[in-house]
Amino acid sequence: MSKVHVELNVNGQPEEVLCEPQQSLLDLLRDELHLTGTKEGCGTGDCGACTVLLDERLVCSCLVLAPEANGKKVVTVEGIADQDGLHVVQQKLLEHAALQCGVCTPGFVVAAKALLDKNPDPDETTIRYWLAGNLCRCTGYDKIIRAVQDAAQELRATTTS
Amino acid sequence: MAEAVREFTAIGTRPIRPDGVEKVTGKANFGADFSLPGMLYGKVLRSPYAHARVKNIDLSEAKAMEGVFSVITSADFPKKNPSDMSRNILAREKVLYHGHALAAVAARSQRIAEEAINSIKVEYEVLQPVLSVDAALAEDTPLVDENLRTNGDESLTPSNVAATVHYERGDVDKGFEEADCIVEEEYRIPSAHQGYIEPHACVADVNEKGRASVWCCTQGAFEVRNYISEVLQKKISDIKVTPSEIGGGFGGKTVVYVEPVAVRLSELAGRPVKMVMNREEVFRATGPCSATVCRVKVGANKDGIITAAKAWMAYEAGAFPGSPVTPGCMSIFAPYDLKNFVIDGLDVLVNKPKVAAYRAPGAPQSMHAMESAVDELARKLNMDPIDLRLKNAADEGTEAPYGPKYPAIGLVECLKAAKVHPNYVNKPAKDVGRGVAVGFWFNIGMQSSAEIWVAPNGAVTIMEGSPDIGGSRASMCLMAAETLGIPYDSINAVIGDTESTGFCNLTGGSRTTFATGLAVVRACEDVIAECKRRAAMTWDLDIEQVDWEDGFAVPRPGVNVDVDPLSFAELAKTAGRTGGPLVGRASVNAQGAGACFSVNWTDVTVDRDTGKVDVQAFTAVQDAGRAIHPSYVEGQMQGGAVQGIGWALNEEYIYDDNGVLENASFLDYRIPVASDVPMIDCQIVEVPNPSHPYGVRGVGETPIVAPLAATANAVRDVLGFRINDLPMSPPRVLEALDNAS
């Protein structure tokens, strides 16, 4: 089976990959680019552990074929922190002890940041529904929701000051 | 051993976990994240039948396929006396459940591995499957294992009952005669899955001399080493296991499925082999927990004193013996001081996957039965459910139903805290139901070891062997900081592989913070003894003349020398001149884990049109002995509560008549999502465990026990009648509403 040539931008870097046509974007990220921060929990789009941004849209990368990402911009969990350090969402998840095993955390980081980029002042219900596509089996969600609320508050304070 | 009450500086604070940054940036390596050069991909063939005799397996096409390096069946495992685990990992004469593995391949790519698996031809003689406790216990029923006799009694005819359990005390008949009020009910709960988000994954690399290196996600690297040794009859010294970060386990990663297969495939292929289960395989062939039938009869006099209790329970073990029916029996009456009781339990084989431990294994099911019955008793007696439990609560000195006398336990304290909690004092609104239940788990100690290595700048590395499944590194660092008297930030905790740290039992039984924590404290004390020796040498004193106070060696009061205290950092810096690097070590077989009790209550509404139950509020009160890192204790309470809510309301294994699991995905096996649940309010009660220097009790398992009955009791409260069986999913609630009207 001949391989498919895919060019895409991942976390600001141009990448060129040869992949099998049936490979998912998740496989491309993990197996070809060795970006293993994006996790596979189900492979059927039900758990959200593989959440990435594809041209600024939240997607389950397990449901996107790698060739579909050709010419597109992908942001993974590895692209959330910058030179200045952790993103406030990451920092607040740590401060609130909002992860136990941590395997769902990359998906939550990407999804929560996307929410706050769109809506700086979400209420609890909005946060809960926005994150309803990300399964966490350890925390019962309480501390994750509080961390996102706290991150939103801090982001608003920094923007207005 | 518990220290006198004193102010702690580190314990009870909530610092960021040492492994936190890696886990929010995607750098932490979990089971599937590890790779080696030249690595092959392993894949398993699974049975399409729940019960069938394997007549022939034709591997020829798979073996001839380009890119396939090794193909195995159970014939490639040692032939003599295979254990149940070996038979579960690769089936032998019969396949015993739908999804039972019976062959495996290693190939250059996942695609080739899948094609090779699809090319294997198996001839089956399909047999009638046994799919429930009722079917298993019926006369003239098929046998899951034709050679199985109850309790191994060769004088009996073969049966599907692997074992029986019995506990009793006092005179139950007399006790029921004294009762003014009796409740007797049957409760059924189907299997649920642990539902960890990370599927099982490993890489195995066997060298030319047969030495195996294995990287995998597990609750216990040393147990994996033992299991591989047992299944493949390989020397323990020829196996090295490195635990990755673990993406949840809840008991499901205390056993192995793919690791011995990967080792054997690698051995034959001469290359490393990676195996990663997909979610469907996780549902079909790992976990789950037992489906159960529990019958409870409980009687009380008009003052609310329980005069007698009787329980019968049958736990599905799956295809091999070993359900947690014994802890189910031992826990059912554990919260109560009972004079008269009888408990009987059965371990029952069925053609379903072999059950694995799931958080407080056995207790949620049996205690759901008792806590539901006690709730009915409270209604009949017109008593507050907490008051009724206070009248019968076990306390220090009570003889536990399973034998020993309880040391200091916190059930009464939890009940009293619940009674005055604002969330309890505020009564629920109209159309909102409230349910209360008690939770319990024994907890275990077992073996742990720890080493402390001190760098010249005074930084400390803790080396230990308990995979960190929920922030335990932070707890280890806090206990070390408290013991040594140094800052938390100067300490790191490292989880070693089986050749870089001493033996350590698995992360399970809520033992890690208790037992490995004890080893860490003892190892720190070893370092302190060495620090005192170095200081004594420096000051030309006897070691008995030196004390350790808040991170400093100081002359004991009354010792007449004019010296400045020596700090831990100074002692570390000068260690090269005073005898070499500072290290400490300890190993323990920890006794007295200390039982953990909880009280939960929840407020729910029921949509009578759709049958959907909504949890409006949930409060958990639990005894932690001492909360080392309170946020992670709350995390256990909140996570367990939501798992329990999921089990009560939605989660169940749904089988068709042929024993095929119909909902093997996270879409159809629906675990709670963020929008399903409210905040989970927590109150930590601290009744120190006398067997731990800081009073720690395990807290990990108890939280899942009470939510089942608390939710069921709340639904009972709002509906006005009880739904005995779980889950109370919309279809079951609608059916119950129909029947009631």
Interface residues (C-beta under 8 A of the other chain):
Chain A: M1 E20 Q22 R30 H34 L35 T36 G37 T38 K39 E40 G41 C42 G43 T44 D46 C47 A49 T76 V77 E78 I80 A81 L86 Q90 L93 L94 E95 H96 A97 L99 Q100 C101 G102 V103 C104 T105 P106 V109 T125 I127 R128 Y129 L131 A132 G133 N134 L135 C136 R137 C138 T139 G140 Y141 D142 K143 I144 I145 R146
Chain B: R14 I16 R17 D19 G20 V21 K23 V24 T25 G26 K27 A28 N29 F30 A32 D33 S35 S109 R111 Q194 G195 Y196 I197 E198 P199 E245 I246 G247 G248 G249 F250 V276 N278 R279 I469 G470 G471 H629 S631 Y632 E634 G635 Q636 Q638 G639 G640 A641 V642 Q643 S665 F666 L667 I671 P672 V673 A674 S675 D676 V677 M679 I680
